[in-house]
Amino acid sequence: MERTINLCPGIGASAHIIQYTELLFPSVYFEQPHLYLIQQGHKRVRWQQHEVVAHPGELLIIDG
C-alpha cells in the first residue's frame, strides 16, 4: 500500500492514508463533507457529548 492523494478540481479529492499510531486532534474544522473507508484498525470521532467508532469495512461520513 502506498500513500496517495488524488485531486479533481471542482469535484473533490481522495487520499490513501497509512496510520500506525493514535492520532489526536483536539479541534478540527471541515469546510467540505468527508467520506472515510476504514480498511483496518478503527477510527474514533468525538464531538460535544457524542462518540462514533468505525471499524474495518465501515464508512465514516463527516459533514462539513
Buried (B, 14 or more C-beta within 10 A) or exposed (E): EEEEEEEEEEEEEEEEEEEEEEEEEEEEEEEEEEEBEBEEEEBEBEEEEEEEEBEEEBEBEBEE
